[in-house]
């Protein structure tokens, strides 16, 4: 495949963002199901309140691990999340092949890095921290608008790209 042909199959930014919006719905559903199962397992004591709200220490890491597993397994099994399927896009290695576990993990970690800004919420406030995360992700995807092959920061770091299929 020539360089020009490969570029013709890259995924436009608008399609990528719409697929991400679909994935947000899937992630919300996953988080709600995990939350329900955790509430049932703890007999409703997962989140307690009194003078202060207390969430079990293991709950948020569990939610993060389950969401991470959704993306990793989707990318490794067929290169598509639920949100990517209706938009007919697939994440691939640069040669068009399947992602390696290393590439998928790098892609996930770099894509999730802006979430670390939420750790600043006690200092700058939750609203400012959420806006900082949103601004960081906007920069991550701005790279895709400027890159010839429409690769976002996490794709550049992992050596992957999104391609239109079919």
HUNOR-V868028 format. One record per residue. N is the residue number from 1. RES is the residue in one letter. SS is DSSP state (~ for helix, > for strand, _ for the rest). Layout:
# HUNOR-V868028
[[N:RES:SS] [N:RES:SS]]
This chain:
# HUNOR-V868028
[[1:X:_] [2:X:_] [3:X:~] [4:X:~] [5:X:~] [6:X:~] [7:X:~] [8:X:~] [9:X:_] [10:X:>] [11:X:_] [12:X:_] [13:X:~] [14:X:~] [15:X:~] [16:X:~] [17:X:~] [18:X:~] [19:X:~] [20:X:~] [21:X:~] [22:X:~] [23:X:~] [24:X:~] [25:X:~] [26:X:~] [27:X:~] [28:X:~] [29:X:~] [30:X:~] [31:X:~] [32:X:~] [33:X:~] [34:X:~] [35:X:~] [36:X:~] [37:X:~] [38:X:~] [39:X:~] [40:X:~] [41:X:~] [42:X:_] [43:X:_] [44:X:_] [45:X:_] [46:X:_] [47:X:>] [48:X:>] [49:X:_] [50:X:_] [51:X:_] [52:X:_] [53:X:_] [54:X:>] [55:X:>] [56:X:_] [57:X:~] [58:X:~] [59:X:~] [60:X:~] [61:X:~] [62:X:~] [63:X:~] [64:X:~] [65:X:~] [66:X:~] [67:X:~] [68:X:~] [69:X:~] [70:X:~] [71:X:~] [72:X:~] [73:X:~] [74:X:~] [75:X:~] [76:X:~] [77:X:~] [78:X:_] [79:X:_] [80:X:_] [81:X:_] [82:X:~] [83:X:~] [84:X:~] [85:X:~] [86:X:_] [87:X:_] [88:X:_] [89:X:>] [90:X:>] [91:X:>] [92:X:>] [93:X:>] [94:X:_] [95:X:_] [96:X:_] [97:X:_] [98:X:_] [99:X:_] [100:X:_] [101:X:~] [102:X:~] [103:X:~] [104:X:~] [105:X:~] [106:X:~] [107:X:~] [108:X:~] [109:X:~] [110:X:~] [111:X:~] [112:X:~] [113:X:~] [114:X:~] [115:X:~] [116:X:~] [117:X:~] [118:X:~] [119:X:~] [120:X:~] [121:X:~] [122:X:~] [123:X:~] [124:X:~] [125:X:_] [126:X:~] [127:X:~] [128:X:~] [129:X:~] [130:X:~] [131:X:~] [132:X:~] [133:X:~] [134:X:~] [135:X:~] [136:X:~] [137:X:~] [138:X:~] [139:X:~] [140:X:~] [141:X:~] [142:X:~] [143:X:~] [144:X:~] [145:X:~] [146:X:~] [147:X:_] [148:X:_] [149:X:_] [150:X:_] [151:X:_] [152:X:_] [153:X:~] [154:X:~] [155:X:~] [156:X:~] [157:X:~] [158:X:~] [159:X:_] [160:X:>] [161:X:>] [162:X:>] [163:X:>] [164:X:>] [165:X:_] [166:X:_]]
